[in-house]
Amino acid sequence: MVEKVDAHGLFSPRQSKVTLEGGEVLNLTDFQVIDEPAFNKLSDEAFLDLRKSGALGLLYCHLASTNSWTSLVHQASLRKSDGVKSG
């Protein structure tokens, strides 16, 4: 599936800086995300190719998960503070 997605030029390199609620800064580097504007511009043939390969469900899940960064940061902060309290 990764090869199929890559063949359609949908991967985009990203980096992110996340500040946890306690002020700790995490630098996330060298990861790839699906470029949603590129995905939305796929030709009908390319979209059908991805559907036939079984990649569409995973692509939609990935796109939905990228909209959850705020929630993930909050959860990371909670886990970090729980670890400090119990340690």
Summary of the structure (lengths in Angstrom):
residues: 87
radius of gyration: 16.9
end to end distance: 41.6
largest distance: 54.9
contacts: 197
relative contact order: 0.18
helix: 57%
strand: 22%
